[in-house]
Structure formats: C-alpha cells, structure tokens
Amino acid sequence: EFKLLKPEEVAKQWGKVKHRPKMNYEKLSRSLRFYYKQRILKKVRNHCSCRSEE
C-alpha cells in the first residue's frame, strides 16, 4: 500500500515515460485499471483511495 503525495507530478512523469505529454492524474488513474486485468496491480478492499490536494 502506498500514497501518492504529488499525484499530478507522478502523472506528468509517467506521461514522459509513455510519450504522452498530455497525461494527467485522471488519465493515469484510468490507465491503471488496465494493470488490474493483467494482475500487475491489485485492488485493496475496504480502503478509501483519496486524492491529496495541495
């Protein structure tokens, strides 16, 4: 389990890796669902995923 302290920055860096300059946190979080299907990531039950605001 982990928490992203700067989710927009993580999304920006991931966008650079994937050659997607318009990547934002909303798009990143949506794309992570793909990794659930491949069993690379796993959802944690009974856990609230809250986005931090700075």
C-alpha positions as CSV (number, residue, x, y, z in Angstrom):
1,E,0.0,0.0,0.0
2,F,1.2,3.5,-0.8
3,K,0.0,7.1,-1.2
4,L,1.0,9.5,-3.9
5,L,1.9,12.8,-2.3
6,K,2.1,14.6,-5.7
7,P,-0.3,12.7,-8.0
8,E,-0.1,15.3,-10.8
9,E,3.7,15.1,-10.8
10,V,3.6,11.3,-10.9
11,A,1.2,11.5,-13.8
12,K,3.4,14.1,-15.6
13,Q,6.5,11.8,-15.2
14,W,4.6,8.8,-16.3
15,G,3.4,10.7,-19.4
16,K,7.1,11.4,-20.3
17,V,7.9,7.7,-20.0
18,K,4.9,6.7,-22.2
19,H,5.4,9.6,-24.6
20,R,2.1,11.1,-23.7
21,P,2.7,14.8,-22.9
22,K,-1.0,15.5,-22.0
23,M,-1.1,12.9,-19.3
24,N,-2.8,14.0,-16.0
25,Y,-3.8,12.2,-12.9
26,E,-7.3,11.4,-14.1
27,K,-5.9,9.7,-17.2
28,L,-3.2,7.9,-15.2
29,S,-5.7,6.5,-12.7
30,R,-7.9,5.3,-15.5
31,S,-5.0,3.6,-17.3
32,L,-4.0,1.8,-14.1
33,R,-7.2,-0.3,-14.4
34,F,-5.5,-2.0,-17.3
35,Y,-2.9,-3.4,-14.9
36,Y,-5.6,-4.9,-12.7
37,K,-6.7,-7.1,-15.6
38,Q,-3.1,-8.2,-16.2
39,R,-2.7,-8.9,-12.5
40,I,0.2,-6.5,-12.2
41,L,-1.8,-4.3,-9.7
42,K,-4.3,-5.5,-7.1
43,K,-7.2,-3.5,-5.6
44,V,-7.2,-3.3,-1.8
45,R,-10.7,-4.0,-0.3
46,N,-12.3,-1.7,2.2
47,H,-9.8,1.0,1.5
48,C,-10.7,4.6,0.5
49,S,-8.5,5.9,-2.2
50,C,-8.3,9.6,-1.5
51,R,-6.6,12.2,-3.7
52,S,-4.5,14.7,-1.9
53,E,-5.0,18.4,-2.5
54,E,-2.1,20.8,-2.3
